[in-house]
Amino acid sequence: MEPANTTGTGGGTLYYGDPDSPHVLQVFIELRDRASHRMADNLLGTIRQAADQGKFVVKFHFAATIDDAAGGNGSQRALSALAAASDVGQKQFIEYLGTLFASQPPVTDDRFSDASVLLSLAGEVDQLRSADFDQKVTDNRYMTWAGESIGTFESFGVVGTPVVWHDDEVIPVVKTIDGPCITAQEFLAQLQ
């Protein structure tokens, strides 16, 4: 079963924006990754606005290396919940993605594996919670899909997260390991 607003082989890629846009922004992230969190804090709103303006469609690719390294399944479980949000709508999906990053637990804390935590955070997103959404999250409706989606991450040859491609050009979004993310202005300048 595939969620709404997906593309690619087996519908393994969640997207935001117009899929017929002539330009593509591919974003490689992990929901438990601190660097992905910094990138989302600095750039997710700008990326959303640019997609809303038709500058590109955003294709999100999710890793789960921290699930493997630190234990647990929080990255996969949160991705499954994001897929359920995508069924509700693109607006709810992108807002829930931002909410998950804003409430990201420490790497060693697998809090995202808890459905009650995911549902509580979903409550912060306007018009996301419903009986249908809640059941999908509680029943792990998209866990198999999320595992398959995560499994395709390595096929892109990307090492680590976050990584951003605009069409085929890499946009370095984090300046140094554990360093700051580029600013929204720096990001937009690289799209020219």
C-alpha positions in Angstrom: 0.0 0.0 0.0 1.4 3.4 -1.0 0.5 6.7 0.6 -0.8 9.7 -1.4 1.6 12.2 -3.0 4.3 9.7 -3.8 6.4 9.0 -6.9 9.3 6.8 -8.0 9.6 3.1 -8.0 6.9 1.5 -5.9 5.8 5.0 -4.8 8.8 5.1 -2.5 9.3 8.9 -2.6 7.1 11.5 -0.9 6.9 14.8 -2.7 5.7 18.3 -2.0 4.6 20.7 -4.7 3.6 20.3 -8.3 5.0 16.9 -9.7 5.0 18.4 -13.2 7.4 21.2 -12.2 10.4 21.5 -14.6 12.8 21.5 -11.7 13.3 19.0 -8.9 14.8 19.6 -5.4 15.8 16.2 -3.9 16.2 16.3 -0.1 18.0 13.4 1.7 17.3 13.5 5.4 16.8 11.4 8.5 14.2 12.1 11.1 16.5 11.3 14.1 19.6 13.0 12.6 20.7 16.3 14.3 22.2 17.8 11.1 18.9 17.1 9.3 17.2 18.9 12.2 19.4 22.0 11.8 18.8 22.0 8.0 15.0 21.7 8.5 15.1 24.5 11.1 16.9 26.9 8.8 15.6 25.9 5.4 12.3 23.9 5.4 10.2 27.1 5.4 12.2 28.5 2.5 12.0 25.2 0.6 8.2 25.1 1.1 7.8 28.7 0.0 9.9 28.1 -3.2 7.9 25.0 -4.0 4.6 26.9 -3.4 5.9 29.5 -6.0 6.4 26.7 -8.5 10.2 26.9 -8.5 10.5 23.1 -8.1 8.9 20.0 -6.7 10.5 18.6 -3.6 11.2 14.9 -3.4 12.1 13.7 0.0 14.3 10.6 0.6 14.6 9.3 4.1 17.4 7.4 5.8 17.3 5.3 9.0 20.9 4.8 9.8 20.4 6.0 13.4 17.8 3.3 13.9 20.5 0.8 13.0 23.3 2.5 14.9 21.6 3.6 18.1 18.8 1.0 18.1 15.1 1.3 17.7 12.8 2.1 14.8 11.9 5.8 15.4 13.1 7.1 12.0 11.0 4.4 10.2 8.0 4.8 12.5 8.0 8.6 12.1 8.3 8.2 8.3 5.3 5.8 8.5 3.3 8.6 10.3 4.5 11.1 7.7 3.1 8.9 5.0 -0.3 8.9 6.8 0.0 12.7 6.9 0.6 12.8 3.2 -2.7 11.0 2.7 -4.4 13.9 4.4 -2.7 16.5 2.2 0.6 18.1 1.2 0.1 21.0 3.6 -0.3 18.7 6.5 2.6 16.5 5.4 5.1 19.4 5.2 3.9 21.0 8.5 4.1 17.6 10.3 7.6 17.1 8.9 8.6 20.5 10.5 6.9 19.6 13.7 8.7 16.3 14.0 12.1 18.0 13.5 11.2 20.7 15.9 10.4 18.1 18.6 13.3 15.7 17.7 14.4 13.7 20.7 18.1 13.1 21.5 19.7 10.5 19.2 19.8 7.9 22.0 16.1 8.4 22.8 13.8 6.4 20.4 10.8 8.4 21.3 9.5 8.5 17.7 8.9 4.8 18.0 6.0 5.6 20.3 2.7 6.1 18.5 1.3 8.2 21.3 4.2 10.7 20.8 3.7 10.8 17.1 -0.1 11.4 17.6 0.5 14.1 20.2 2.9 16.0 17.8 0.3 15.5 15.0 -2.1 17.4 17.2 0.0 20.5 16.7 -0.7 20.4 12.9 -4.0 22.0 11.8 -6.5 19.6 10.4 -4.2 16.5 10.6 -5.7 14.4 13.4 -8.7 12.3 12.5 -9.9 8.8 13.4 -8.5 7.6 10.0 -5.1 9.2 10.5 -4.8 8.1 14.1 -5.6 4.5 13.1 -3.0 4.5 10.4 -0.4 5.7 12.9 -1.5 3.3 15.6 -1.7 0.3 13.2 1.6 1.0 11.6 -0.2 1.1 8.3 2.8 2.4 6.3 5.7 0.6 8.2 6.3 -1.8 5.3 6.2 1.0 2.8 8.6 3.1 5.1 11.0 0.2 5.3 11.0 -0.1 1.5 11.4 3.6 1.0 14.3 3.7 3.4 15.8 0.7 1.6 16.1 2.8 -1.7 18.1 5.5 0.0 21.5 3.9 -0.7 20.7 3.6 -4.4 21.3 7.3 -4.8 24.9 7.0 -3.7 24.4 9.6 -0.9 26.5 9.2 2.2 25.1 10.9 5.3 22.3 13.4 5.7 21.3 16.1 5.0 22.1 16.3 1.3 20.2 18.5 -1.2 20.3 18.3 -5.0 18.7 20.9 -7.2 18.2 19.1 -10.5 21.6 17.4 -10.7 23.6 20.1 -8.8 24.5 19.4 -5.2 23.7 22.3 -2.8 25.9 22.0 0.3 23.4 22.8 3.1 25.6 22.2 6.1 28.9 24.1 6.2 30.9 21.7 8.3 30.4 18.5 10.3 28.3 19.6 13.3 28.5 23.1 12.0 25.8 25.6 11.0 23.5 25.3 8.1 23.6 27.7 5.2 21.1 30.6 5.5 17.9 30.9 3.5 19.6 33.7 1.4 22.6 31.5 0.7 20.3 28.6 -0.3 18.2 30.7 -2.7 21.3 32.2 -4.3 22.5 28.7 -5.3 19.2 28.1 -7.1 20.0 30.9 -9.7 
